[in-house]
Amino acid sequence: MRSVIEASYFIAAILFIFGLKRMSSPVTARGGIVWAGAGMVVATLVSFLYPGMGNYMLMMTAIFIGGVLAWYSGKKVAMTDMPQMIALYNGMGGGAAAAIAAVELFGGEDHGLVFGTLAVLGGMIGAVSFSGSLVAFAKLQGLMKRNFRFPGQQVFNLLLLAATLATAGYIVLAHADVNTVAIFFLLALILGVTMTLPIGGADMPVVISLYNALTGLAVAFEGFVLQNAAMIIAGTVVGAAGSLLTQLMAKAMNRSLANVLFSGFGEEAGEASEVSGSMKPIEAADVAVMMAFANKVLIIPGYGMAVAQAQHKVWELTQLLKSRGVGVKFAIHPVAGRMPGHMNVLLAEAGVPYDIIYDEDEINPEFPTADVALIIGANDVVNPAARNDPASPIYGMPILNADYAKNVIVIKRGQGTGFSGIENALFFLDHTRMLYGDGQAMASELINEVKAL
């Protein structure tokens, strides 16, 4: 029986890795999710075959409740709310790892130095990921309207981390009682909260990928404790992928992970150079003429498109322009939105073909030959201050070179700044015009105006 279990876990691990590989491309991502899901089914079912396993009814009840809740929420959640759902599911994974550690540690069994260390590390990381992800969910869902900061907060977090690690060490070396274990988990949960509270919304893509990596690491550690090959392999793969993604997201913002966690970027306005000039409004009818008779239009979506749920109207506008012979492409910045790949998910949900969606490196050379760059809901990721102003807080961040286009149209609700808190120099350029209004409403108006030509 043991050989059957190990073989099944090996098959599950292969399915996890194969599924993750297919998730690397939007074209095959859906199939990747199915393959990884099949691996999870195999790993879950074979767990029932473990020698000495009991409480089958309780296990089946828990699986049924969790499965129904996941299926219902997955069917009902809006695509614009996907970042919150990802944050919540990350937290559940971390919480599960912490729960496994809690069962082992509260049981009072002596696991030895190595396995005891892995158990407390997995429990601490899982608890931090759980509570931190819940805070991220609250921020993304709008339940938490502002960032919380107080003097000496970083010092407090460091002291809290030290206290958590010291308690963990005491548990491993002295085989502490249940009260000490409870204090350990409480400290870890508080640490996750205090780490995430001051982080602004602009940094949520990095935070989500970081907690994803931490969840994978926690699962892998607990897999070693339980001697469960599937948990070890799956957790390691998720942890490695999440770590790489976190690094890529931070690089796309030209910032270090420490800067994301401790700088307060997005909360206070930066000291960028003063922007001269004024924002120049334009009417939808004039934009429609400009786009309808263009040769090439590049569309840059941002979080504002997600808020307005304008992706379907934007795709309808794209189809209308393409029917008139206009070449239309979408330009995606890696950190646009509230999670990695947020814009890709929204455009895919609207039915936009993958072959007209381009990332930053692929599309930037095409801006000088574009007749119109249409920006809908994007701000900091198109700010030329990141390229031209060394005094800007976002200086050095790779951006989409929308200012190189012959004409720039910005669909925006008002004249507010982006999450960095600085003015966007692009909006004040001579060849930039502002189309003020809700993204979906303005896209609909553009559709009507183009049809009327």
Stockholm file with secondary structure:
# STOCKHOLM 1.0

chainA/1-453         MRSVIEASYFIAAILFIFGLKRMSSPVTARGGIVWAGAGMVVATLVSFLYPGMGNYMLMMTAIFIGGVLAWYSGKKVAMTDMPQMIALYNGMGGGAAAAIAAVELFGGEDHGLVFGTLAVLGGMIGAVSFSGSLVAFAKLQGLMKRNFRFPGQQVFNLLLLAATLATAGYIVLAHADVNTVAIFFLLALILGVTMTLPIGGADMPVVISLYNALTGLAVAFEGFVLQNAAMIIAGTVVGAAGSLLTQLMAKAMNRSLANVLFSGFGEEAGEASEVSGSMKPIEAADVAVMMAFANKVLIIPGYGMAVAQAQHKVWELTQLLKSRGVGVKFAIHPVAGRMPGHMNVLLAEAGVPYDIIYDEDEINPEFPTADVALIIGANDVVNPAARNDPASPIYGMPILNADYAKNVIVIKRGQGTGFSGIENALFFLDHTRMLYGDGQAMASELINEVKAL
#=GR chainA/1-453 SS CHHHHHHHHHHHHHHHHHHHHHTTSTTTHHHHHHHHHHHHHHHHHHGGGSTTCCCHHHHHHHHHHHHHHHHHHHHHSCGGGHHHHHHHHHHHHHHHHHHHHHHHHHTTCCCHHHHHHHHHHHHHHHHHHHHHHHHHHHHHHTSSCSCCCCTTHHHHHHHHHHHHHHHHHHHHHHCCCHHHHHHHHHHHHHHHHHHHTTCCGGGHHHHHHHHHHHHHHHHHHHHHHHTCHHHHHHHHHHHHHHHHHHHHHHHHTTCCHHHHHHSCTTTSCCCCCCCCSCCCBCCHHHHHHHHHTCSEEEEEECHHHHHHTCHHHHHHHHHHHHHTTCEEEEEECTTCSSSTTHHHHHHHHHTCCGGGEEEHHHHGGGGGGCSEEEEESCCGGGCTHHHHCTTSTTTTCCCCCGGGSSCEEEEESSSCCCTTCSCCGGGGSTTEEEEESCHHHHHHHHHHHHHHC
#=GC SS_cons         CHHHHHHHHHHHHHHHHHHHHHTTSTTTHHHHHHHHHHHHHHHHHHGGGSTTCCCHHHHHHHHHHHHHHHHHHHHHSCGGGHHHHHHHHHHHHHHHHHHHHHHHHHTTCCCHHHHHHHHHHHHHHHHHHHHHHHHHHHHHHTSSCSCCCCTTHHHHHHHHHHHHHHHHHHHHHHCCCHHHHHHHHHHHHHHHHHHHTTCCGGGHHHHHHHHHHHHHHHHHHHHHHHTCHHHHHHHHHHHHHHHHHHHHHHHHTTCCHHHHHHSCTTTSCCCCCCCCSCCCBCCHHHHHHHHHTCSEEEEEECHHHHHHTCHHHHHHHHHHHHHTTCEEEEEECTTCSSSTTHHHHHHHHHTCCGGGEEEHHHHGGGGGGCSEEEEESCCGGGCTHHHHCTTSTTTTCCCCCGGGSSCEEEEESSSCCCTTCSCCGGGGSTTEEEEESCHHHHHHHHHHHHHHC
//
